[in-house]
């Protein structure tokens, strides 16, 4: 679990793949591809939650829109 947490933190900090590789080899993080797979799964899961939430609160004539701006440094 700690390794996954470290992978997410490294991903948030835009760490280079070599840092992922180094920390993975010494057992402190998951691999880069495992982290990306986990983040994709998490995003899909939260998308499903938001869609189900919007359907439960909105009528058919109303629209639900989520605006998200991902500005990177």
N, CA, C and O of each residue as an XYZ file, in Angstrom:
292
protein
N       0.824     -1.185      0.000
C       0.000      0.000      0.000
C       0.872      1.254      0.000
O       0.559      2.233     -0.677
N       1.967      1.220      0.763
C       2.871      2.363      0.790
C       3.470      2.610     -0.592
O       3.619      3.756     -1.017
N       3.809      1.533     -1.285
C       4.386      1.652     -2.621
C       3.439      2.326     -3.587
O       3.861      3.133     -4.415
N       2.157      2.000     -3.488
C       1.156      2.631     -4.345
C       1.019      4.111     -4.008
O       0.923      4.955     -4.899
N       1.011      4.413     -2.727
C       0.956      5.810     -2.290
C       2.153      6.586     -2.825
O       2.000      7.699     -3.328
N       3.336      6.007     -2.719
C       4.539      6.668     -3.233
C       4.445      6.876     -4.744
O       4.866      7.911     -5.260
N       3.892      5.888     -5.450
C       3.733      6.022     -6.889
C       2.811      7.166     -7.257
O       3.081      7.912     -8.198
N       1.732      7.304     -6.522
C       0.791      8.402     -6.783
C       1.454      9.744     -6.486
O       1.287     10.700     -7.243
N       2.207      9.819     -5.387
C       2.908     11.067     -5.052
C       3.925     11.408     -6.133
O       4.029     12.564     -6.543
N       4.675     10.414     -6.598
C       5.642     10.660     -7.667
C       4.944     11.119     -8.940
O       5.452     11.985     -9.652
N       3.789     10.545     -9.226
C       3.035     10.936    -10.409
C       2.541     12.378    -10.293
O       2.576     13.129    -11.268
N       2.089     12.757     -9.119
C       1.627     14.127     -8.890
C       2.768     15.114     -9.078
O       2.570     16.217     -9.588
N       3.960     14.713     -8.663
C       5.140     15.589     -8.778
C       5.785     15.529    -10.159
O       6.824     16.151    -10.378
N       5.190     14.794    -11.092
C       5.740     14.637    -12.441
C       7.164     14.088    -12.421
O       8.037     14.557    -13.151
N       7.378     13.096    -11.579
C       8.705     12.489    -11.475
C       9.044     11.742    -12.763
O       8.166     11.199    -13.432
N      10.309     11.728    -13.088
C      10.775     11.037    -14.285
C      10.669      9.526    -14.074
O      10.692      9.045    -12.941
N      10.555      8.793    -15.167
C      10.433      7.334    -15.084
C      11.632      6.690    -14.399
O      11.493      5.642    -13.768
N      12.807      7.303    -14.514
C      13.983      6.741    -13.862
C      13.853      6.764    -12.347
O      14.358      5.869    -11.670
N      13.187      7.767    -11.811
C      12.949      7.812    -10.369
C      11.991      6.705     -9.970
O      12.195      6.042     -8.953
N      10.940      6.499    -10.768
C      10.031      5.381    -10.522
C      10.809      4.070    -10.516
O      10.644      3.241     -9.621
N      11.658      3.893    -11.524
C      12.412      2.650    -11.678
C      13.329      2.415    -10.474
O      13.398      1.304     -9.949
N      14.026      3.461    -10.042
C      14.937      3.336     -8.913
C      14.188      2.971     -7.636
O      14.570      2.036     -6.932
N      13.125      3.710     -7.339
C      12.364      3.437     -6.114
C      11.648      2.097     -6.170
O      11.438      1.460     -5.138
N      11.271      1.667     -7.372
C      10.658      0.356     -7.520
C      11.661     -0.751     -7.245
O      11.322     -1.751     -6.613
N      12.873     -0.585     -7.705
C      13.898     -1.618     -7.517
C      14.313     -1.773     -6.062
O      14.704     -2.862     -5.643
N      14.233     -0.698     -5.288
C      14.568     -0.838     -3.873
C      13.320     -1.087     -3.014
O      13.413     -1.157     -1.789
N      12.168     -1.218     -3.654
C      10.953     -1.616     -2.951
C      10.167     -0.511     -2.297
O       9.350     -0.784     -1.417
N      10.379      0.722     -2.693
C       9.656      1.830     -2.072
C       8.471      2.326     -2.878
O       7.668      3.112     -2.376
N       8.349      1.879     -4.123
C       7.278      2.363     -4.982
C       6.858      1.262     -5.951
O       7.584      0.293     -6.174
N       5.688      1.434     -6.510
C       5.252      0.546     -7.590
C       5.867      1.053     -8.889
O       6.409      2.158     -8.930
N       5.789      0.266     -9.929
C       6.341      0.673    -11.213
C       5.491      1.792    -11.820
O       4.356      2.035    -11.410
N       6.078      2.456    -12.804
C       5.389      3.553    -13.485
C       4.097      3.059    -14.140
O       3.049      3.694    -14.022
N       4.185      1.919    -14.833
C       3.002      1.403    -15.530
C       1.912      0.977    -14.541
O       0.726      1.166    -14.814
N       2.300      0.407    -13.400
C       1.306      0.030    -12.387
C       0.622      1.263    -11.818
O      -0.580      1.241    -11.551
N       1.379      2.336    -11.632
C       0.808      3.582    -11.116
C      -0.173      4.180    -12.121
O      -1.261      4.614    -11.741
N       0.202      4.205    -13.394
C      -0.677      4.739    -14.433
C      -1.947      3.896    -14.546
O      -3.041      4.440    -14.697
N      -1.806      2.565    -14.474
C      -2.978      1.686    -14.508
C      -3.905      1.958    -13.334
O      -5.123      2.007    -13.500
N      -3.328      2.135    -12.140
C      -4.133      2.412    -10.954
C      -4.853      3.755    -11.087
O      -6.036      3.854    -10.762
N      -4.158      4.780    -11.559
C      -4.788      6.096    -11.710
C      -5.896      6.073    -12.760
O      -6.909      6.755    -12.608
N      -5.710      5.297    -13.815
C      -6.767      5.157    -14.831
C      -7.989      4.456    -14.249
O      -9.125      4.856    -14.503
N      -7.745      3.407    -13.467
C      -8.838      2.686    -12.817
C      -9.568      3.588    -11.826
O     -10.796      3.567    -11.746
N      -8.813      4.369    -11.081
C      -9.412      5.299    -10.122
C     -10.254      6.360    -10.822
O     -11.347      6.694    -10.363
N      -9.746      6.885    -11.930
C     -10.491      7.901    -12.685
C     -11.791      7.325    -13.235
O     -12.833      7.976    -13.170
N     -11.737      6.104    -13.779
C     -12.949      5.475    -14.315
C     -13.959      5.214    -13.209
O     -15.158      5.420    -13.395
N     -13.479      4.764    -12.066
C     -14.362      4.498    -10.936
C     -15.053      5.775    -10.471
O     -16.255      5.766    -10.208
N     -14.308      6.869    -10.369
C     -14.904      8.127     -9.935
C     -15.831      8.708    -10.999
O     -16.814      9.374    -10.672
N     -15.524      8.460    -12.263
C     -16.419      8.884    -13.337
C     -17.768      8.181    -13.201
O     -18.816      8.806    -13.364
N     -17.742      6.898    -12.907
C     -18.985      6.145    -12.716
C     -19.776      6.688    -11.526
O     -21.003      6.769    -11.581
N     -19.080      7.059    -10.458
C     -19.746      7.618     -9.279
C     -20.406      8.948     -9.630
O     -21.550      9.194     -9.246
N     -19.697      9.797    -10.351
C     -20.244     11.112    -10.715
C     -21.446     10.965    -11.635
O     -22.439     11.676    -11.479
N     -21.365     10.055    -12.585
C     -22.486      9.842    -13.497
C     -23.699      9.319    -12.739
O     -24.811      9.800    -12.959
N     -23.512      8.351    -11.856
C     -24.651      7.824    -11.090
C     -25.220      8.895    -10.158
O     -26.432      8.962     -9.953
N     -24.349      9.725     -9.599
C     -24.808     10.808     -8.733
C     -25.626     11.814     -9.533
O     -26.658     12.293     -9.063
N     -25.169     12.132    -10.732
C     -25.894     13.110    -11.542
C     -27.249     12.573    -11.980
O     -28.218     13.328    -12.063
N     -27.327     11.271    -12.263
C     -28.610     10.687    -12.656
C     -29.591     10.654    -11.503
O     -30.800     10.760    -11.713
N     -29.091     10.509    -10.295
C     -30.006     10.435     -9.159
C     -30.554     11.805     -8.762
O     -31.627     11.881     -8.165
N     -29.839     12.891     -9.081
C     -30.282     14.219     -8.681
C     -30.878     15.048     -9.805
O     -31.519     16.065     -9.539
N     -30.689     14.654    -11.023
C     -31.155     15.463    -12.150
C     -32.286     14.759    -12.894
O     -32.316     13.533    -12.998
N     -33.189     15.543    -13.395
C     -34.234     15.000    -14.246
C     -33.702     14.870    -15.666
O     -32.602     15.335    -15.965
N     -34.468     14.247    -16.529
C     -34.008     14.037    -17.896
C     -33.822     15.344    -18.652
O     -32.991     15.417    -19.558
N     -34.575     16.371    -18.299
C     -34.473     17.637    -19.023
C     -33.286     18.486    -18.567
O     -32.946     19.475    -19.217
N     -32.660     18.108    -17.466
C     -31.519     18.864    -16.968
C     -30.218     18.187    -17.379
O     -30.173     16.974    -17.584
N     -29.180     18.971    -17.495
C     -27.868     18.447    -17.864
C     -26.899     18.629    -16.704
O     -27.004     19.586    -15.937
N     -25.983     17.728    -16.589
C     -24.945     17.795    -15.561
C     -23.607     17.967    -16.260
O     -23.257     17.184    -17.143
N     -22.868     18.980    -15.871
C     -21.584     19.219    -16.503
C     -20.547     19.465    -15.421
O     -20.757     20.259    -14.504
N     -19.428     18.772    -15.543
C     -18.305     18.940    -14.625
C     -17.156     19.550    -15.407
O     -16.695     18.987    -16.400
N     -16.701     20.705    -14.951
C     -15.602     21.378    -15.644
C     -14.359     21.204    -14.794
O     -14.353     21.511    -13.602
N     -13.301     20.702    -15.432
C     -12.054     20.448    -14.734
C     -10.912     20.975    -15.579
O     -10.826     20.674    -16.770
N     -10.048     21.747    -14.983
C      -8.919     22.306    -15.686
C      -7.641     21.727    -15.093
O      -7.334     21.956    -13.923
N      -6.904     20.984    -15.895
C      -5.686     20.349    -15.447
C      -4.504     21.163    -15.958
O      -3.977     20.897    -17.038
N      -4.099     22.138    -15.187
C      -2.995     22.998    -15.579
C      -1.731     22.457    -14.940
O      -1.643     22.327    -13.719
N      -0.765     22.148    -15.768
C       0.505     21.646    -15.257
C       1.533     22.753    -15.274
O       1.461     23.683    -16.077
N       2.476     22.636    -14.387
C       3.522     23.652    -14.273
C       4.427     23.629    -15.474
O       5.368     24.417    -15.554
